[in-house]
Amino acid sequence: MPRYDEILHGYSEERPLTREEAVVLLQTPDEQLGELIKKAGELRRKYKGNKVSVQLLTNVRSGNCSQDCTYCAQSCRSEADIEKYRSIPDEKLYADNSAVNEKHLARHCIGLSGISFTDGEIAELADRIQKMKKSGTHICCSIGFLTEKQARMLRDAGLDRINHNLNTSRRFYPNICSTHTCEQRIENLRMLKRIGFEICCGGIIGMGESEEDVADMLLDIREISPQSVPINFLLPIKGTLLAEKNPPRLTTEYCIKVLCLARLMLPKADIRCAAGREVYFAGREKTLFGIVDSIFAAGYLTAGGQSIDDTLQLIASLGYEAAVDSTGE
Ligand code: SF4
């Protein structure tokens, strides 16, 4: 097997990285990360210039999920102290949507806890999406398994993109969830892609998975070919099964390797540093923006984060420009 530096010198977009090469890159010695960051940075500049797309996330339905995902504060098995509600008030949802347009952010992401929905619930959601689309917002919805009929209802309402993460490899998946499978997620994504949605699909790092699992997850994501790849670095939330059992041992260097690998494997996609940015990249934002072109502002589903204004200021201070996908008409 070639060494990490030989793999980098032989890298070509026309010859996709193999599983073995991906694992070797994840094992690059920490003190020799420069070449890997440089290669990822060249691709980042080639396809994304100096743009950073900023997403705002609204948790439309929170908690009480029937699934047992060990990392998730919204699982019925979690004892995390989070707010639980069936549907966020209109005022809050539409105020967030206006903030996306007023601050010229790229996208409004809306998340709903739960794995399946009634047609009535989807009709209600479609109505809200239709209202928000009138202001020209680019909208992505993070939601469980939809029937094809439900997916088409959201498509007809104007929803642009759907987020459905693989989270980890097929092999490791039973360690983080026993109530559904990774294959079900992949099937769901295939259906969503077939009916014309833009796809956002990523994962979570720091749940006890191996480097091989990270490589396998990225290979599956490459196969799906999403527009956007959010990589979350686990924020252990007190009361979740995973935080109690297996606190993550992530270093910033390892997080950098994962993001560089994602960039090398999916050079044209938006590579997003999602949850964990403020924790694992504090003081290393210059390196981070040299690799990724997408982040969240104002926090995550059940965890806080950097405010919109501070995020925009950070982007500008490092010489990058916020990308505007929402038109804010
Ligand atoms: S990740 Fe999604 S499906 Fe899993 S427990 Fe949380 S809300 Fe439910």
Residues whose N, C-alpha, C, O or C-beta is under 5 A from the ligand:
A	BS01	SF4	C65 Q67 D68 C69 C72 Q74 S75 S113 G114 I115
